[in-house]
Amino acid sequence: MTATHLIEHLDELYTCAGPGPRAGARQGDAGLVTDGAVAWDGAAIVAVGPTAAVRASVAIPPTADIIDGRGRSLVPGFVDAHTHVVYAGDRRDELRRRLAGASYAEVAAAGGGILSTVRATRAASDVALVDATVARLAEMLAAGTTTCEAKSGYGLDTETEVRMLRAIGAVGGRQPIEIAATFMGAHAVPAEYRGRQSEYVRLVIDEMIPRAARHAEWCDVFCDTGFFTPAESQAILEAGRAAGLKPRIHADELGASGGSLVAARVGARSADHLVHVTPDGIAALAGAGVVATLLPAAAFFLKLGRFAPARDLIAAGVPVALATDVNPGGGFSPSIPFVMALGCFAMGLTFDEALVGATINGAASLDRADRIGSLEPGKQFDAVLVDGSATNLLRINVPAIRAVIKRGSVAWGGW
């Protein structure tokens, strides 16, 4: 084997190697190697392990680029498996109202919330949507994200939902983060269908899904108190699957909605939020092999007063992933390191469990664990280089990230 690039003598190398998703005790297996090295050729990893072993197993030609990793750590590139990064408008005025005591429901009743963003997104041009999304993705990249999921759901009519999905496709060629597209016409009921929710569900199933299927990989629905019922959610996800869209679901965020049970019934790859998931819901997720994608920053910014029971999920054998929930109303941070810090200090995860959640388990929740999410021979070299110990990622507002590598090349920062 020959490598064109080598980074060696890393203080800490976290490979997260092995099959995903990780559940139970394996959630904490982040594969720490000291005095570690990674050799790669183009976009693909050739060898990973202790520096001496990598040096012995790989031919390093004189023209190879060799980086000294002393004083630094390397982790897999972060996989942000739940975002609403495509939207128009600004809802930071709602943040001020929530900080003054207004609840999410009160803000929505006054014309804010999701429907406020729907109005702005419908009015935005395609160019404006793409430009705004590219800018947000740049923030995510600087925080170490190399792959993300992105949803529609701020159109709530067929044309705007399709425009949002096309925008997701368009941004792929303008910046380095890889994106998995999700159709989410069932994010809320638009104002023009108020009092006619069943008719809107039929619109999603009969018109939106057939139009969206060619532009997306996944289908999502907001199964929660005040949004879509379990029966409606199941019907939408099954219609999506019939059209070739794989299911994932917003579940049990604002109350014990039964969304986790729907996730198990339809075989969703991921059930997300789960702030109010019940013991029965946890057992159902474990039995069906569903990844629990937890969004502690959303609970934090929405002032929900509680977080998803990560320790209970892990104890039950449910794989836990972590994601930012970037959105205009309650996902104000593009930073997976911030989410990891909340996972550790608000939900009781260890550093290794949080890292696994932000890498290989996130990749598994997007059906990409065969290619990304860990540092292993044959996989794509997506990584985050950290000054000092990798735990410096948990030091909020400290510039710990030195470089972000995507497909073997520095996409942000520098060696």
N, C-alpha and C positions, 0 to 999 in steps of 0.2 A: 504494500500500500504506500502511496505517495501523497503527501499533503502539501498544499500551497501556502497554508497559514498554520501557525501554532501559537497558542497562548499557554504559557507554562508557569510553574511555581506560584500558582494561585494560593493564597492563604486558605481560602475555603472554596470548594467547588461543590455545588448542590446539583446533582444530576437528575433527581426525581425519576430515575430510570426504572423500567419495568412496566408491566401492563397497567392500564387504567380503565375505569376509575378505581381509586383506592378507597377502601371502606374499612371501618373498624380500626384495629390496631395498625393496619397498613396505611391508614391516612397519615400517620406520622413518619413514614419512611421516605425521607427526602434525599437519601443517598449522599450524605456528606463525605467528601474526599478532601483530605488536607494535602498540601503541596500538589495540587491537581493541575491537569493540563487537558486541553481540547485541541485536536488537530482536525483541520477541515480542508476540503478541496471544493472551491466554488461555493455553492450553497449547502453542500452536504457534509455532515460530520463523518470523519474517517476513524477517529479513535478518541476515547475519553478515559481518564483514570489518573492515577499517580503520575507525576511527571516522568519518573524513570521508566515506568512501564510504557507510557505513550512513546517516549523517545526510542525505546527498544523495538517497538512494533511498527513504526512508521518511518519511511524514507523521507528525510527532510532535505530537499535540494538546496544548493547555495542561494538560489533565487527566492526561496520561501520567505514570507513575512513572519518574523518571530517577535512576539510581544512578551515582555516581562510582566507577569501578573503579581509580583510581590507587593504586598500591602493592599491587595484587592481581592474581591470575591466575585464569583460568577454564578448566576442562577438562570434557569430557562426563561425565555421571554414570557411575559404575562399574557394569559388568555382571558379576556374580559367577556364572559359569556352571556351578559345581559346588559344591553344599552338601548336607549331611545335617543341616539345621538343625532338623528335627522329631524330637524324641526325649524320653524321660524318663530320669531317673537321673543319676548323677554318677560318672565314672570317674577322678577326679583321684588316687585312691589308686594307680591303675596308673601314673600319671606318676611318682610317687615310686619305684615298683618299677623302672620303666625307667631312671630316673636312677641307681638303685643297681646297674644292670647287667643287669637282666632283658631278654630279647628280646621282641619282639611275639609270637612263637610260644610262648614260655614263659608269658607272661601269659595267652594264650588257652587253653593247655593246663590252666592252673590255674582255669579257669572265668571268666576275664575276657574282654576284647575285645568284639567285636560281640555275642556271645551274652549278655554281662552287660547290655548296653543293651536287648537283646530282652526279657529278663525284666522289666526296669523299665517298658518301653514297653507291653508287654502288660497290666501291672497298672495303668497310669495311666488316669485317666478322660479323656474327650474334652475336658472343660474344662481339665484340667491340661495336656494336650498343647498346646492352643491358647494358653493363657496363657504357658507356657514358651517357645513359639515366638515369640510377639509380643515378649517381652523380648529374645530373641536378635536378632531383626530390628531392634530399636531400636539395638542396638550396631552392627550392620552399617550402618544408615542414618547414624549419627554418623561412621562412617569413610568415607562417600561413596558407598555402594552404593545405587543407585536401582532396579535390577532384579536379580533373582536366580533361580536354579534351585533347587528343593528336591525331595529324593528321599524316597520311603518306604524300606523296607528294614530297619527295626528291629522289624517285626512277625513276618515269616516264617511267618505263617499268614494265611489269606485274610481273616478278619475284621479283624485288626489292620492289615494292609496297607491295606485299604480305609478304615479309620478314620484312618490317617495321611494318606491322600490327601484325605479329607474335611477334616481339620484344615488342610491346606495351602489348600484352598479357603476355609475359614472365616477364616483370618488375613488374607486379602486385603482384607476390609472393615474391618479394625481398625487398619491402619497403611498408610503410603504406598508401600512397596516393592512393585513388581509381581513376581509369582512365576510361573515356569513349573514345572508339576508333572511329576515323573518317577516312574514305577513301578519299583521295584527289589526285587521279591521274591527275586531271585537275588543277594542280598548275601552270604549264607552259608547253610550247611545247618543247620537248627535241631537242637537236641539230640535231639528225638524222632525225627528221621530219620537220626541218625548210623549209618553203615554201610548206609544205603539212599538214597544220593544220587540214583540214577536215578529212584527213586519220587518224590523231592522235585521233581526237574526236571519230571516229568509233572504234579505238582500245580501248579507254576508255570504251565505251558503250558495245561493243560486247565481249571483252575479259577480261578487267580488272575488271569491276563490277561483273560479275558472279564469278570470282575467289576471289574477295575481300569480297563479301557479308557475307561469313561465319565467317569472322574475325573482322567485324566492325559493328557499330550501326548506324553511320551517313555517309552521302555523302556530300562532300563540293566541291566547284569550285571557281576559281579566276575569277570572272566576272568583268573585269576592262580594262581600256585603255591599249592596247598592249598585252592583255592576251586572255581571252575567251569572245566571244560576248554574248549578251543576249540570242539569239536563241540557240547557242551552249550550254550555261549554262543551259537553261531550258531543253534541250534534255537530257543532262547528269543527271540532278537531277531527271527528270521523269524516266529515266532508272534505276537510283539508287533506287527510291521508288518502282518500279516494282520488284526489287530484294530484297526488304525488308529493304533498307537503308533509314533512315529519312533525309530530306534535311535541310542543312544550307548553307550559302553562304558568300564569301568575296565580298563585294559590295561597289562601289563608293569610293574607297580609293584614287586612283591616279587621278581620274576624275569622272565626272557625267556619269557613264557607263550605267546606267539603271539597275544595279544589284538589287537595292531596289525594283524596279517594278517586276523583276523576282521573288524575295523572296515572294512578295505578291501573285503572280500568282500561284506559286507552293505550297504555304502554308508552307514555310520554318519556322522552329522553331526559327531560329536566322538569322539576317543579320548583318554582322560584318564589322568593320572599319567605313564606312559611313562618311568619312571626307568631301566628296563633294556631299552628298545627297541633292536632290532638294526638294522644297516644295511638289511637286507632289509625290516624293518618300516617304517623311515623311507621307503624307496622306494615301498612299497605305499601308505602314507598319502598321499604326494605324488601318486601316479598316480590315486588315487581322490578327491582333493580333500577329504580329511578334515581338520578342524581339530584340532590338538593342544592340548588344554587341560591346561596344566601347573600343578602344585600344590606349589610349593616349600616352603610352610609345613608340609605333611604330611611331606615328606622330612626337614625340619628337626626337627619335634617327635617323629617316630618314630625319629630318630637312625639313618637308613638309611645314612649315610656317603657318600652321593652324591646328585646331583640329575639331573633329566632333561636330556638333551643339547640344550639350546635352540638353540645355535649350529649344530649339525649339522642340526637340523630346519629352521631358517631357510635354511641354505645349500642344502638340498634342495628348497626351495620349498613347505614345509609351513607353513600359517598357524598361528601360535602365539597362544593365548589364555592368560590367567592367571586363577586362581580360588583361593578360600581353602580349600575343603574343610572348612568349619565342621562339626565333629562332636565327639562326647564323648571320643574316644580319641586323636586325633592332629591335630585341627583346632582348636586352642585359640584362635586369633586370628580375629576377625571382620573384620580390616582388610585391604582390598585394598592400601592404601599399604604395609603391611608385606610383602605378597606381591610388590609391585613392587620393593621394596628387595632382597628375596632374589633376584628375577629379575635385577636388575642386578648385585649383588655376589656371588651364588653361581652364577649361570648365564650371566653374561657379556652380558646384554642392555644396550642403550643405554636411556636414559630414554625416548626416543621410542618404541622398540620395546616397552618395558614398558607404556607408556601405551596404545598401540594394542592390545596384548594384553588390557588391562583394560577396553577400551571397545568399539570397532567389531568386533574379532575375537570378543570374548565375545558380543556381540549376534548376530553371524553364526552362532556355534555354537548359538544358540538360535532361529535363523530369525527374528530380529527386527531385522536390520540395515536394513531399509527404514523403520524407525520410530524406533529409538533407537541409541545407540552413537556418535553424532557430532553436531556442531552445524552444521546445514544448514537452509536455508529449507524449510518444510513438515514438518520433523521435530518430534517432541515435545521441549520444552525441559526436559531433564534435565541437570543440571550440578552441578559442585563448584567453589565459590569458595575460593581459597587465598590466604592472606596472603603477600605477597612472591612470589618465583619459584615456579613449579609444582614445581620440584625440591625445594622444602621438604617435599613429600609423602614424600620418602625419609628424612627426619630422624625416626627412630623415637622415639615418645613425646613429640613436640613438637606442640602444638595448632595445626597449620598450617591446618586446614580452618576457614574462616569460616562457610560456609553450604552447605547441600545443597538444591538446587532440584529439585522433582519436578513435572512437568506445569505448569511456569511459576510455581509458588508455592514459597516457602521451606518446606521440610519439616523442617529442622533448622537451628539457628543463626539468624543474621540478617545483613542487609546491613551 
